[in-house]
Each structure stands twice: as structure tokens, then as C-alpha cells.
Amino acid sequence: MQVHSLQATYYKNHPKFLFAKIVPLGYQNDGYRKIEVQHDVQVLGKTGVEHQVDIYWEFELAGVLYKTIIEVKDWRTKVKKEQIMGFKEKLNDIAAFPCGILVSKSGFQSGAVEYARVHGIKLVTIDETNKMNHLHLNFHYKFPHIEKLSIILDKEWLTSERERKGTSAELKISHRASDAILCDNDQNEKPFLDFIRQAQKSHLDDKPGVKSHIIYKFGKPWYILTEDEDFPKVLLKGFEFDFFITESQEYKEFHPDGAVDYLLRDLLEGTQIGFNSVHGVVSIE
């Protein structure tokens, strides 16, 4: 899942710094549901520990729940690798495998950047600027959509297991895709969501509006873990879903009273977002 643009609310007198909440642009439409944004909240982890979260958002698309956790460091020193590792542990303890964004006013040490790159944590720095006076901006938004997601069971394996166990009980799989876990023959576990993201990857540059039916077949045996007493794990052949991209464009002109006061820079992707104390947010490629 890729979020190409962000919208933020700017608070001039915020005691820490620029923003109090971030929400994805355009998610109010086109199949995105249950959008929830919170600031400075306690999130209960899988271990029973409550975690303080600076900014939290979640939304649901095609039955898949996506979560993002944002942590803000208003420090005079650069963030160290140890702080990124601690943030990673927090992400691991929160259900549905949330994406992580760590924001620092003073930057990050090289070891922290490398650790974040390996573990898929987005790093963002903030720079103050009053040098940008007149901006002409073209916004380009792209949104991926998933419909009719379904798993493909290995029916021959299931029939054989029923005969071996002497049962005709109906199989019950109650997990949502965002919570499901798969395991292989070596008991290695992996979130089902990772496979869904992998299946979309080669289609993220598809022409907007062109619907593709994606069938993903596993290259080796993968089992979905269930809460079914008769079948605690079930062999899958793969999964399938319909996929398409929508996009929109918008042009805006900002005069001197709408100059950019702060820039948020994504260290790993090289993108940046401009903040203005009057007009809010502009996205700069």
C-alpha cells in the first residue's frame, strides 16, 4: 500500500511542533472506510502493554485494515539507532502490523537511517524556511483499490486431512486479511498482508481505471493459521482479487502570504511536504 500525498493540520502554538494530526488525502471516497485519526493516545499492544502514540490513523479498504503510527522527536540531538529499535518494538506489539513514521527536528544518525531502511520505517526531518515566496504547484494523487479479495484453498489437501482425521466438520476461518498469519513447513510465520502488498507491487504503475484480476500463487507451501480446533492451519494455493488505480490532479498557486514555513523531508524516498501556517499543507515533489 502506498500513500502518495498527506494532509496535515498545523497548530502555530503547538508545544512540540508542526502538526497534531495527519490523514490520507482523498480516502473519504472510493471504497475507503472507517477512517480514524487520533493524536496523543494510548494504544493497547498484543502483550497487554499500553503504548503512547503521538499520531495514529487507520482505515479499511476491501476488508483489509491499514494502520499508521507516527512518533515525533522534538530533540536537539539526532535520533539514534536505539530509538528506532525501540519504535520498531512498539510497532511489532500493535495488532495489524502498522506502518511506522518517525519524525525528527534534528535528523538521524547514520546507523538509525540504515536500521530504518532495512525494517521499512519511514524517517522524516523538518527544516524551517522562509525563502519560498511564490509557488505554482501541481498535485498528482494516485490511489490503489482492492475488490473481491478471496483465498484459494488447496481442496485436495483439505479433503485428505478430513479423511485422515475422520471429520466432516465445516472449516471456519474468521480472520480478516489484515490480521491473518501464514506459516511454512519450517514454522516461519509471515503476515498475509505482506503477500497482498507483494501481489500489488507490479501493478502500482497501471493506467488509471484499468481493472486487473490478480491471481497470486505461492511458490512453496504456505498455511493460514486459524482458530478452528479441527484444522489449526490450512494449506493455501494462493489468493486473488480485483485491482485498479484511480488518480486526480489539482493545480494551486500560493502568493507571499502563503509561503512555505517548514519542509518535511522523507529521508528514504527523497520526497517532501511543505507546511504553511496560514494555508496548511502543500505537497512538493
C-alpha positions as CSV (number, residue, x, y, z in Angstrom):
1,M,0.0,0.0,0.0
2,Q,1.4,3.4,-0.9
3,V,0.2,6.8,0.3
4,H,1.4,9.4,-2.2
5,S,0.2,12.6,-0.5
6,L,-0.6,13.7,3.0
7,Q,-2.7,16.4,4.5
8,A,-1.8,17.8,8.0
9,T,-3.4,20.3,10.4
10,Y,-0.9,23.0,11.6
11,Y,-1.0,24.4,15.1
12,K,1.1,27.6,15.4
13,N,1.3,27.3,19.2
14,H,1.8,23.5,19.5
15,P,4.2,22.8,22.3
16,K,6.2,20.2,20.4
17,F,6.0,21.3,16.8
18,L,4.2,21.5,13.5
19,F,1.2,19.2,13.4
20,A,-1.3,17.4,15.5
21,K,-2.7,15.0,13.0
22,I,-2.1,13.6,9.6
23,V,-4.7,12.0,7.4
24,P,-4.5,10.5,3.9
25,L,-5.9,12.8,1.2
26,G,-9.0,11.6,-0.7
27,Y,-9.6,8.5,1.5
28,Q,-13.1,9.7,2.3
29,N,-14.2,8.3,-1.0
30,D,-13.7,5.4,-3.4
31,G,-14.1,2.5,-1.1
32,Y,-12.0,3.7,1.9
33,R,-14.0,3.1,5.1
34,K,-13.8,3.5,8.9
35,I,-11.2,6.3,8.7
36,E,-10.0,7.2,12.2
37,V,-7.4,9.7,13.2
38,Q,-6.2,10.3,16.8
39,H,-3.5,12.4,18.5
40,D,-1.6,11.6,21.7
41,V,-3.4,8.4,22.5
42,Q,-2.7,5.1,24.4
43,V,-2.8,2.0,22.1
44,L,-3.1,-1.4,23.8
45,G,-0.4,-3.8,22.5
46,K,-0.7,-7.6,22.0
47,T,1.4,-8.2,25.1
48,G,-1.1,-6.2,27.2
49,V,1.2,-3.1,27.4
50,E,-0.2,0.3,26.6
51,H,1.9,2.4,24.2
52,Q,1.8,6.2,24.0
53,V,1.3,7.2,20.3
54,D,1.8,10.8,19.1
55,I,-0.4,10.4,16.0
56,Y,-2.4,7.3,14.9
57,W,-4.6,6.7,11.9
58,E,-6.3,3.7,10.5
59,F,-8.7,3.0,7.6
60,E,-10.2,-0.1,6.0
61,L,-10.1,-1.0,2.3
62,A,-11.7,-4.1,0.8
63,G,-11.8,-5.7,4.3
64,V,-8.1,-5.0,4.9
65,L,-7.3,-2.8,7.9
66,Y,-4.3,-0.4,7.4
67,K,-2.8,1.4,10.4
68,T,-0.1,4.0,10.7
69,I,1.8,5.1,13.8
70,I,3.7,8.4,13.9
71,E,6.2,9.3,16.6
72,V,7.6,12.9,16.9
73,K,11.0,13.7,18.4
74,D,11.4,17.4,19.2
75,W,15.0,16.9,20.3
76,R,18.2,19.0,19.9
77,T,20.3,15.9,19.1
78,K,20.0,13.4,16.3
79,V,17.9,10.3,16.8
80,K,20.0,7.2,17.5
81,K,19.6,3.6,16.2
82,E,18.5,2.6,19.7
83,Q,15.4,4.9,19.5
84,I,14.5,3.4,16.1
85,M,14.8,-0.1,17.5
86,G,12.5,0.9,20.4
87,F,10.0,2.3,17.9
88,K,10.2,-1.0,15.9
89,E,9.4,-3.0,19.1
90,K,6.3,-0.8,19.7
91,L,5.1,-1.4,16.1
92,N,5.6,-5.2,16.5
93,D,3.4,-5.2,19.6
94,I,0.5,-3.4,17.9
95,A,-2.0,-5.5,16.0
96,A,-2.5,-5.5,12.2
97,F,1.2,-4.7,11.5
98,P,1.0,-0.9,11.3
99,C,3.3,1.2,9.2
100,G,5.7,3.4,11.2
101,I,6.8,7.0,10.6
102,L,9.3,8.7,12.9
103,V,9.7,12.5,12.7
104,S,12.8,14.3,14.0
105,K,13.6,18.0,14.1
106,S,17.3,17.4,14.4
107,G,17.8,14.5,12.0
108,F,19.0,10.9,12.4
109,Q,22.4,9.2,13.0
110,S,23.6,7.1,10.1
111,G,23.0,3.8,12.0
112,A,19.4,4.9,12.6
113,V,18.8,5.6,8.9
114,E,20.2,2.2,7.9
115,Y,18.2,0.3,10.5
116,A,15.0,2.1,9.4
117,R,15.7,1.4,5.8
118,V,16.1,-2.4,6.5
119,H,12.9,-2.5,8.6
120,G,10.6,-0.4,6.5
121,I,10.3,2.6,8.9
122,K,9.7,6.0,7.2
123,L,12.1,8.7,8.5
124,V,11.1,12.4,8.2
125,T,13.0,15.5,9.1
126,I,11.8,19.1,9.5
127,D,13.5,22.2,8.1
128,E,12.5,25.8,8.6
129,T,12.5,28.0,5.6
130,N,11.2,31.5,4.6
131,K,12.9,31.6,1.2
132,M,10.0,30.3,-0.8
133,N,7.8,33.2,-1.8
134,H,5.6,32.3,-4.8
135,L,4.7,28.7,-5.5
136,H,2.9,27.1,-8.5
137,L,2.1,23.6,-7.5
138,N,0.6,20.7,-9.5
139,F,-0.8,17.9,-7.2
140,H,-1.0,14.4,-8.6
141,Y,-2.7,11.8,-6.5
142,K,-2.8,8.0,-7.1
143,F,-5.0,5.6,-5.1
144,P,-4.9,1.8,-5.3
145,H,-8.1,-0.1,-4.9
146,I,-8.7,-3.8,-4.0
147,E,-12.0,-5.6,-4.5
148,K,-13.3,-9.1,-4.1
149,L,-10.3,-10.5,-2.2
150,S,-10.5,-14.2,-1.6
151,I,-8.1,-17.0,-0.7
152,I,-7.7,-20.2,-2.7
153,L,-7.6,-23.3,-0.5
154,D,-5.8,-26.5,-1.5
155,K,-9.0,-28.6,-1.7
156,E,-7.2,-31.9,-2.2
157,W,-5.1,-31.3,0.9
158,L,-8.3,-30.4,2.9
159,T,-10.1,-33.5,1.7
160,S,-7.2,-35.7,2.6
161,E,-7.0,-34.1,6.1
162,R,-10.7,-34.6,6.6
163,E,-10.3,-38.3,5.7
164,R,-7.3,-38.7,7.9
165,K,-9.0,-37.1,10.9
166,G,-12.3,-38.7,10.2
167,T,-14.3,-35.5,10.3
168,S,-16.7,-33.7,8.0
169,A,-16.8,-30.5,10.1
170,E,-17.1,-27.3,8.2
171,L,-13.9,-25.2,8.0
172,K,-14.1,-21.9,9.9
173,I,-11.7,-19.1,9.0
174,S,-12.7,-15.9,10.8
175,H,-9.6,-13.8,10.4
176,R,-9.6,-10.6,8.4
177,A,-6.9,-10.4,5.8
178,S,-5.1,-7.7,7.8
179,D,-4.8,-9.9,10.9
180,A,-4.2,-13.3,9.2
181,I,-0.8,-15.1,9.7
182,L,0.7,-17.6,7.3
183,C,3.3,-20.2,8.2
184,D,5.5,-22.5,6.1
185,N,6.7,-26.1,6.7
186,D,9.6,-24.8,8.8
187,Q,7.2,-22.9,11.1
188,N,8.3,-19.5,9.8
189,E,5.5,-17.0,10.1
190,K,4.6,-14.1,7.8
191,P,1.6,-11.7,7.8
192,F,-0.8,-12.3,4.9
193,L,-0.8,-8.6,4.4
194,D,2.8,-8.8,3.2
195,F,1.8,-11.2,0.4
196,I,-1.1,-8.9,-0.6
197,R,1.3,-6.0,-0.9
198,Q,3.7,-8.1,-2.9
199,A,0.9,-9.1,-5.3
200,Q,0.0,-5.5,-6.0
201,K,3.6,-4.3,-6.5
202,S,3.9,-4.8,-10.3
203,H,0.5,-3.2,-10.8
204,L,1.0,0.1,-9.0
205,D,2.0,1.8,-12.2
206,D,-1.0,0.5,-14.1
207,K,-3.0,3.0,-16.2
208,P,-5.8,4.6,-14.0
209,G,-9.2,3.0,-14.4
210,V,-7.9,-0.3,-15.9
211,K,-9.1,-3.1,-13.7
212,S,-6.8,-6.2,-13.4
213,H,-7.7,-9.5,-11.9
214,I,-4.7,-10.6,-9.9
215,I,-4.1,-14.3,-9.0
216,Y,-1.2,-14.9,-6.7
217,K,0.1,-18.5,-6.4
218,F,2.5,-19.4,-3.7
219,G,5.9,-20.8,-4.8
220,K,6.1,-23.1,-1.8
221,P,3.6,-24.5,0.8
222,W,2.1,-21.7,3.0
223,Y,-0.6,-22.4,5.6
224,I,-3.1,-19.9,7.0
225,L,-3.4,-20.2,10.8
226,T,-7.0,-20.5,12.1
227,E,-8.9,-20.8,15.3
228,D,-10.5,-24.0,14.1
229,E,-9.9,-26.9,16.5
230,D,-10.1,-29.5,13.7
231,F,-7.9,-27.5,11.3
232,P,-5.5,-25.1,13.2
233,K,-3.7,-24.5,9.9
234,V,-4.9,-24.9,6.3
235,L,-2.8,-25.2,3.1
236,L,-3.3,-22.5,0.6
237,K,-2.7,-22.4,-3.1
238,G,-2.8,-18.7,-3.3
239,F,-5.3,-15.8,-3.4
240,E,-7.0,-13.5,-5.9
241,F,-8.5,-10.0,-6.1
242,D,-9.5,-7.3,-8.5
243,F,-7.2,-4.3,-8.6
244,F,-7.3,-0.8,-10.2
245,I,-5.8,2.7,-9.8
246,T,-7.6,6.0,-9.6
247,E,-5.8,9.3,-9.9
248,S,-6.6,13.0,-9.7
249,Q,-4.7,16.2,-10.4
250,E,-5.0,19.7,-8.9
251,Y,-3.3,23.0,-9.6
252,K,-2.7,25.6,-6.8
253,E,-1.0,29.0,-6.7
254,F,0.4,30.3,-3.5
255,H,1.3,34.0,-3.1
256,P,3.8,35.5,-0.5
257,D,1.3,35.3,2.4
258,G,1.1,31.6,1.7
259,A,4.8,30.9,1.7
260,V,6.2,27.6,3.0
261,D,7.4,27.9,6.6
262,Y,8.5,24.3,7.1
263,L,9.5,21.3,5.0
264,L,9.0,17.7,5.9
265,R,11.6,15.6,4.1
266,D,11.4,11.8,3.7
267,L,15.0,10.7,4.0
268,L,14.5,7.3,2.4
269,E,12.2,8.2,-0.6
270,G,13.5,11.8,-1.2
271,T,10.0,13.4,-1.2
272,Q,9.0,16.4,0.8
273,I,5.9,18.2,2.1
274,G,5.6,21.9,2.7
275,F,3.7,23.4,5.6
276,N,2.3,26.9,5.8
277,S,1.0,28.5,9.0
278,V,-2.0,30.1,7.1
279,H,-2.9,27.7,4.3
280,G,-1.9,24.3,5.9
281,V,-0.1,21.9,3.6
282,V,1.3,21.8,0.1
283,S,2.9,18.8,-1.4
284,I,6.2,19.4,-3.2
285,E,7.8,16.8,-5.5
